[in-house]
């Protein structure tokens, strides 16, 4: 089966940030995303959110250059003031054209 190399961007954040982050993902070149609620505890064993232990995991599959742009934006915008982590993983997808937008090569 023919697959195409892409990046899976995973962002774990306070629930209040989900609408803002998902809007930014589209602007930065993502064609879609998935948001899942979850519970967990970070390295500091504390949560700043109003509901202790609740967070969201936001995932999107994007071309490598878009993944780099998204992670840089998340780091610059959220790391200093919010409980947010972000990371990239290599993935191989079928139907690679589904994950490319006409703005994928565009800027911020």
Backbone as numpy.savetxt, mean C-alpha at the origin, in Angstrom:
# Nx Ny Nz CAx CAy CAz Cx Cy Cz
2.74 -21.60 -17.62 1.91 -20.42 -17.62 2.79 -19.18 -17.62
2.44 -18.23 -18.45 3.21 -16.99 -18.56 2.83 -16.03 -17.44
3.84 -15.58 -16.70 3.60 -14.61 -15.63 4.45 -13.37 -15.86
4.11 -12.30 -15.16 4.79 -11.02 -15.31 5.23 -10.53 -13.93
6.45 -10.00 -13.83 6.94 -9.54 -12.52 6.34 -8.18 -12.12
5.80 -8.13 -10.93 5.23 -6.90 -10.37 5.62 -6.82 -8.91
5.18 -5.78 -8.24 5.40 -5.60 -6.81 4.06 -5.59 -6.08
4.03 -6.25 -4.95 2.91 -6.17 -4.03 3.30 -5.15 -2.97
2.54 -4.07 -2.89 2.76 -3.06 -1.86 1.79 -3.36 -0.73
2.31 -3.50 0.47 1.48 -3.73 1.65 1.68 -2.57 2.60
0.57 -1.98 3.02 0.59 -0.86 3.95 -0.30 -1.24 5.12
0.23 -1.13 6.32 -0.56 -1.39 7.52 -0.67 -0.07 8.26
-1.91 0.34 8.51 -2.13 1.70 9.02 -3.33 1.76 9.96
-3.46 2.91 10.60 -4.62 3.21 11.40 -5.84 3.30 10.47
-6.99 2.79 10.88 -8.17 2.79 10.02 -8.58 4.16 9.50
-8.37 5.20 10.28 -8.76 6.54 9.88 -8.01 7.00 8.62
-6.86 6.39 8.35 -6.05 6.78 7.19 -6.45 6.07 5.90
-7.24 5.01 5.97 -7.55 4.20 4.79 -8.13 4.99 3.63
-9.15 5.83 3.83 -9.68 6.57 2.67 -8.65 7.47 2.01
-7.86 8.12 2.81 -6.82 9.02 2.28 -5.75 8.24 1.51
-5.27 7.15 2.10 -4.22 6.36 1.46 -4.72 5.73 0.17
-5.93 5.19 0.17 -6.43 4.55 -1.06 -6.62 5.57 -2.18
-7.02 6.76 -1.84 -7.13 7.82 -2.85 -5.75 8.15 -3.42
-4.76 8.21 -2.55 -3.39 8.49 -2.99 -2.83 7.37 -3.86
-3.19 6.11 -3.56 -2.72 4.99 -4.38 -3.13 5.17 -5.83
-4.37 5.53 -6.06 -4.86 5.77 -7.43 -4.06 6.89 -8.09
-3.86 7.97 -7.36 -3.12 9.11 -7.91 -1.67 8.74 -8.26
-1.11 7.81 -7.49 0.28 7.41 -7.70 0.45 6.31 -8.74
-0.66 5.80 -9.30 -0.56 4.85 -10.40 -1.12 3.46 -10.18
-1.70 3.18 -9.01 -2.30 1.86 -8.76 -3.63 1.77 -9.50
-3.93 0.60 -10.04 -5.21 0.41 -10.72 -6.30 -0.10 -9.79
-5.93 -0.52 -8.60 -6.90 -1.01 -7.62 -6.19 -1.36 -6.33
-6.95 -1.80 -5.35 -6.38 -2.12 -4.05 -7.37 -2.98 -3.28
-6.89 -3.58 -2.20 -7.71 -4.35 -1.27 -7.45 -3.81 0.12
-8.50 -3.64 0.91 -8.38 -3.18 2.29 -9.01 -4.24 3.18
-8.27 -4.68 4.19 -8.74 -5.70 5.12 -8.49 -5.20 6.54
-9.51 -5.30 7.40 -9.33 -4.94 8.81 -8.61 -6.08 9.52
-7.83 -5.70 10.52 -7.11 -6.72 11.27 -6.76 -6.23 12.66
-6.20 -7.12 13.41 -5.72 -6.79 14.74 -4.29 -7.24 14.85
-3.53 -6.57 15.66 -2.14 -6.95 15.85 -1.46 -6.01 16.80
-0.19 -6.23 16.93 0.59 -5.42 17.85 1.95 -5.20 17.21
2.44 -3.98 17.29 3.71 -3.65 16.70 4.87 -3.84 17.64
6.02 -3.39 17.23 7.24 -3.56 18.01 7.19 -2.82 19.34
6.39 -1.77 19.41 6.27 -1.00 20.66 5.12 -1.49 21.52
4.38 -2.49 21.07 3.26 -3.08 21.81 2.21 -2.04 22.20
2.02 -1.03 21.33 1.00 -0.03 21.61 0.35 0.41 20.31
-0.83 1.00 20.44 -1.57 1.54 19.30 -2.04 2.93 19.62
-1.86 3.83 18.66 -2.31 5.21 18.85 -3.76 5.39 18.41
-4.29 4.43 17.67 -5.66 4.55 17.15 -6.67 4.54 18.27
-7.85 5.07 17.97 -8.90 5.15 18.98 -9.44 3.78 19.37
-9.29 2.76 18.53 -9.73 1.41 18.85 -8.47 0.56 19.01
-8.07 0.25 20.23 -6.81 -0.48 20.45 -6.75 -1.79 19.67
-5.66 -2.01 18.98 -5.42 -3.26 18.29 -5.99 -3.36 16.89
-6.86 -2.44 16.48 -7.48 -2.51 15.16 -6.62 -1.71 14.17
-6.38 -2.30 13.02 -5.68 -1.61 11.95 -6.21 -2.10 10.62
-5.72 -1.55 9.54 -6.09 -2.01 8.21 -4.83 -2.39 7.45
-4.98 -3.40 6.61 -3.92 -3.78 5.68 -4.42 -3.41 4.29
-3.67 -2.57 3.63 -4.01 -2.11 2.28 -2.98 -2.72 1.34
-3.45 -3.42 0.32 -2.53 -4.06 -0.63 -2.88 -3.65 -2.06
-1.84 -3.49 -2.85 -2.02 -3.22 -4.27 -0.87 -3.87 -5.04
-1.16 -4.33 -6.23 -0.14 -4.91 -7.11 0.13 -3.89 -8.21
1.40 -3.56 -8.38 1.77 -2.48 -9.28 3.11 -2.78 -9.96
3.41 -2.07 -11.05 4.74 -2.17 -11.64 5.80 -1.69 -10.64
7.02 -2.17 -10.76 8.07 -1.82 -9.79 8.25 -0.31 -9.56
8.22 0.48 -10.62 8.43 1.92 -10.45 7.28 2.57 -9.66
6.09 2.06 -9.83 4.94 2.58 -9.07 5.06 2.17 -7.60
5.50 0.94 -7.36 5.70 0.48 -5.99 6.70 1.34 -5.25
7.81 1.66 -5.91 8.81 2.52 -5.29 8.23 3.90 -4.97
7.46 4.43 -5.90 6.85 5.75 -5.72 5.87 5.73 -4.55
5.06 4.68 -4.44 4.08 4.58 -3.36 4.78 4.48 -2.00
5.77 3.60 -1.89 6.45 3.42 -0.60 7.17 4.71 -0.19
7.79 5.39 -1.13 8.45 6.66 -0.81 7.43 7.69 -0.32
6.28 7.75 -0.97 5.23 8.69 -0.56 4.71 8.36 0.84
4.45 7.10 1.10 3.96 6.69 2.42 4.98 7.06 3.50
6.24 6.77 3.24 7.30 7.08 4.21 7.36 8.58 4.49
7.36 9.39 3.43 7.48 10.84 3.58 6.26 11.45 4.25
5.08 10.91 3.96 3.84 11.52 4.41 3.37 11.06 5.77
3.63 9.79 6.12 2.99 9.21 7.29 3.90 8.72 8.41
5.11 8.30 8.10 5.93 7.63 9.12 6.18 8.49 10.36
6.37 9.77 10.21 6.72 10.62 11.35 5.56 10.81 12.33
4.34 10.81 11.83 3.20 11.19 12.68 2.14 10.12 12.90
2.23 9.00 12.19 1.19 7.99 12.28 1.78 6.61 12.49
0.94 5.72 12.95 1.33 4.33 13.14 1.12 3.61 11.80
2.16 3.60 10.95 2.07 3.07 9.59 3.35 2.32 9.27
3.20 1.18 8.61 4.36 0.51 8.01 4.03 0.22 6.55
5.05 0.05 5.74 4.85 -0.26 4.33 6.01 -1.12 3.86
5.70 -2.07 2.98 6.77 -2.89 2.42 6.39 -3.40 1.04
7.40 -3.78 0.28 7.24 -4.31 -1.07 7.61 -5.79 -1.09
6.88 -6.56 -1.89 7.20 -7.96 -2.12 7.17 -8.22 -3.62
8.02 -9.12 -4.09 7.99 -9.53 -5.49 6.83 -10.49 -5.71
6.07 -10.28 -6.78 5.00 -11.20 -7.14 5.06 -11.45 -8.65
4.54 -12.59 -9.06 4.44 -12.93 -10.48 2.95 -13.08 -10.78
2.43 -12.27 -11.68 1.00 -12.27 -11.95 0.70 -12.74 -13.37
-0.47 -13.29 -13.52 -1.02 -13.61 -14.83 -1.85 -12.39 -15.23
-1.96 -12.09 -16.52 -2.71 -10.91 -16.97 -2.06 -9.62 -16.47
-0.79 -9.46 -16.77 -0.05 -8.30 -16.30 -0.64 -6.97 -16.71
-1.33 -6.91 -17.86 -1.92 -5.65 -18.30 -2.99 -5.14 -17.34
-3.57 -6.01 -16.55 -4.60 -5.63 -15.57 -4.03 -4.70 -14.49
-2.73 -4.76 -14.26 -2.10 -4.01 -13.17 -1.33 -2.79 -13.65
-1.48 -2.46 -14.90 -0.82 -1.27 -15.45 -1.87 -0.24 -15.80
-1.68 0.97 -15.33 -2.59 2.05 -15.69 -1.88 2.97 -16.68
-2.64 3.79 -17.34 -2.01 4.73 -18.27 -1.17 5.75 -17.52
-1.39 5.88 -16.21 -0.59 6.82 -15.41 0.53 6.13 -14.66
0.74 4.82 -14.88 1.76 4.09 -14.14 3.14 4.69 -14.26
3.42 5.29 -15.39 4.74 5.88 -15.56 4.74 7.36 -15.24
3.59 7.86 -14.77 3.48 9.28 -14.45 4.08 9.61 -13.11
4.08 10.86 -12.77 4.65 11.32 -11.51 3.63 11.37 -10.41
4.01 12.02 -9.34 3.15 12.17 -8.16 2.12 13.15 -8.47
